[in-house]
Each structure stands twice: as structure tokens, then as C-alpha cells.
């Protein structure tokens, strides 16, 4: 849960830098049509977590799109020409994700864990799946196309649920390391040195959150190694220690 920061503000900054900003920049790169990109957030139950937080990224032809953006109003309306514009915006959004990561899901955040801590304080309470996006979501940030391929970012979100700020939830198995899940009986075969199938190895992870921790750590390792090789930074001993602790939760390290 704390892989991207120890405060909600740090998680938001990480999301903006590593997910929202790259998507906005890619949208601007792909087409001169888009003048701005809005990040909006909402909190409502969705499949697994009753307090899940969701994000939507909407490109717009307008520098100051307001809320809801004209593209979102068009999507929720019935004017065929306007809906076509909204369809173009949706297609562009997914194309940007595909171009960046090879699939539609970003590598860093999940609706059921990190995003809750990061953005729940900026979401309206009492929302649900049946509401229109214009009702459930609220804008948090707007990226605007600047001169010479630059980009300007404006934070427009307002805190409406301050009780959610810095609300890191403990894992289902509490222990002396609340930020990391503890080993479970499923990993006994690994500790005994027994070979297991990839399916069983994934099962030993127990939860999507544990797997997400490993994926996020892997990306951070890649970034740290790149900076170390280029001479921009020295070895990140704290990061290596986090990786070791995560591996020990699987009982894979000696």
C-alpha cells in the first residue's frame, strides 16, 4: 500500500507523474485536436471493494472544458454528432494507454487499494454505479497543451471527505509489519523446496493487492536501475530492502 508514498498527497503526486501526465502527453502527441485533458475521480462500490475509487481521463477540444466536459455531456446525451465526438475522445484515451503500456490498464494503481488512499478525500460521498459520470465524478486535475510540446498542469480538485486523507488500511492479516502481508500456509510447499506450477505460485500470492505490490516494486526497480546505470543516482538501498521484505512474504528468499 505504501509503495508510492507514505501520505495521500505523495500517492496523488505519483499518480499524476507516472500515469496521468504520460497519458495526457501521449494524447497531445497523437493529435493536435486535443487542447486539454481532465482527470476526474469518484468513489463507489465496484465488484470487490465498497469504497473503491475510480478515475476517468477525458481529452477535450477545449482549453477550459469545465465540468462536465463538453465531450462527457455529449456522451451522456442523444445528439448523434456530439456523441461521435465523445466516441473519438474515448477511442483516443484507450489508444494512448495502449501506446504507453501495451494494454488499457496502467501499471501502478488499482481501484481497490492505492487509489482509495490517494483520492477518496476528493470524491463525493454516496455515489453508486448507476449514476452518470457527470454526477458521480469530480475533476481533480486538468492538463493543458503548452507551447513547444510542453504541458501545463492545474489541480482543480477540492477536498470533500477529509476523513479519508492518509487513511492507510491494514491488510486482512494484521501483524508487526502492517504495510506487508504475512506468509500463509499456502507457501509451505515453496519453503520445503517443492516445485510448483505457475498457477500454484500465483495462488500463493493470495490476493491481487499482494501481486500489485510486486509489480509496482518491479517497475521501481527498473527505474532505479536505469538511473543508477546512467549515473543519475546511487544504489537505492531502501528500495532493495522493500523488495527483500516483499519476497520474504512469499518465503522465496533464503
Secondary structure as GFF3:
##gff-version 3
##sequence-region A 1 254
A	DSSP	alpha_helix	8	15	.	.	.	ID=ss1
A	DSSP	pi_helix	16	20	.	.	.	ID=ss2
A	DSSP	alpha_helix	21	30	.	.	.	ID=ss3
A	DSSP	beta_strand	36	43	.	.	.	ID=ss4
A	DSSP	beta_strand	53	60	.	.	.	ID=ss5
A	DSSP	alpha_helix	70	75	.	.	.	ID=ss6
A	DSSP	alpha_helix	80	101	.	.	.	ID=ss7
A	DSSP	alpha_helix	114	119	.	.	.	ID=ss8
A	DSSP	three_ten_helix	120	122	.	.	.	ID=ss9
A	DSSP	alpha_helix	133	136	.	.	.	ID=ss10
A	DSSP	beta_strand	138	145	.	.	.	ID=ss11
A	DSSP	three_ten_helix	147	149	.	.	.	ID=ss12
A	DSSP	beta_strand	151	155	.	.	.	ID=ss13
A	DSSP	three_ten_helix	162	164	.	.	.	ID=ss14
A	DSSP	three_ten_helix	185	187	.	.	.	ID=ss15
A	DSSP	alpha_helix	188	191	.	.	.	ID=ss16
A	DSSP	alpha_helix	198	204	.	.	.	ID=ss17
A	DSSP	alpha_helix	208	229	.	.	.	ID=ss18
A	DSSP	alpha_helix	237	250	.	.	.	ID=ss19
###
